[in-house]
Amino acid sequence: MNNAHKHNAFTLIEMVVVIGIIALLAALTMGISNSVIRNSQVRQTQDAMKLLSLAVDEWELERGRPITFEGYIPINGGRYDIATNGENIDQPSGSSSVNNDDMQDAMETRIESLIELLLQSESATVILARISPELFIEDIHGKLVVDPWGNPVGVLFPGRKFADAYPNLDPLSEYPYLDESNDLTVRDEAEDGLGSCINNEILFVSAGPDLRWGYRYQGNDGVGNPTLIDSSKDNIYSYEPFIVEEAR
């Protein structure tokens, strides 16, 4: 009877193996679940950005011109559609980067200003209403769109044409990589840090699940060699921005 009892019982090694298999399956299941949730959040963010882009298109179609942004000479009689209210993204003295909180505040101001403008268009308002109510929210300053991680969806506005800003300079000889962007515009601090707009199209960006904008400095080392610092890998964009390839 003792021999039969020993034969039917689990050994310590068998129990350890079973527990190990259960733990492995649990870890795999959790990893798959987290991946599914993350992919869903990314798609949700991209869907919101697509609707924002469509709303911008509707506004510009109604007005027959692009949205103008403070900081660059506008084409509509000297008035801007979007004012930053002082929330320009300035690099601290002696630094090539920007504080993440400063970027956060500036992007919140930009998306609130843009939403306020778009809501003046009936057709754009209809499109904005299709954004998930979890992402299309209102705070004490106004309405804005946030990503699933609670960060505001950032807005990058195309800069002025290089030829208009610097009529006496040849941009392709001074900055040969500008031609690769098909834009030939002067980047502002946000474009310089997060990626440049292409074909004069507004670019939307999310800081992603790490909650950091990952500001890039697309400058040079003083002798013409591009440099890049503090790049974020999980930023989400409405389209692939232009980044100086040598500075990746």
C-alpha positions, 0 to 999 in steps of 0.5 A: 500500500505504501508503494502504491501511495508513493507511486500516485503522489506528485514528487517535488520536482513534478510540482515545481515543473507544473507551477513553472508551466502555469507561471509561464502561461500566465506571463504569456497571457498577460504579455499578449493582453498588454500588447492587445491593449497597447495596440488598441490604444495606438489605433484609438489615437491614430483614429482621433488624429485622422478625424482632426486632419479631416476637420482641418481639411474641412475648415480650410476648404470652407475658407479657401486657404490654410490655417495660419499660426502665430510666429510666421507672417500670415497671408490673411491680412496680417491676422493669425488664426491660431495664437500661442498666447506666449506658449512658444517652445523655447530652448533653455539658455545653453541647452539643445533640448526642451523641458517635457513639462514646457512641451506639454503646456505648449501642446495643450495650448495649441490643441485647445486653440485649434479646436476652438477654431475648428468649432467655428466651422459646421462641417468640421464640428460634425467631424470632431463629434466622431472622436471618442468622448473619452478623448474629446474632453473639456478642461478649464481652458476649453476643449481639447483632444487627448490620447488614451494616456491622458496627454494632449494631442500635440499640433505642429504647424508648417513654418514659412517657406524658406524663400519667403523668410530668407529671400537672399539665401539659397536654402539648398546650398545652406541646408541641403537636407531641406530638399528631402522634406519636400517642404523647404520651410523654416522649422519652429521649435516644435518642428525642430524637436518633434519632426518637420511637417511635409507638404505644408500639412499640419502634423499631429503627435502623441507623446505615447505611453511613456508620456514623454515627447522625446524632443529631438534637436535637429541642429548641427555641431557648429561645423555643419554636422547634424546632431540629435539628442533625446529621441522618443521611440513611442511617439505616435504621428498623424503621418511620418514626419521628416527627420534629418536622417543623419541626425537619427 
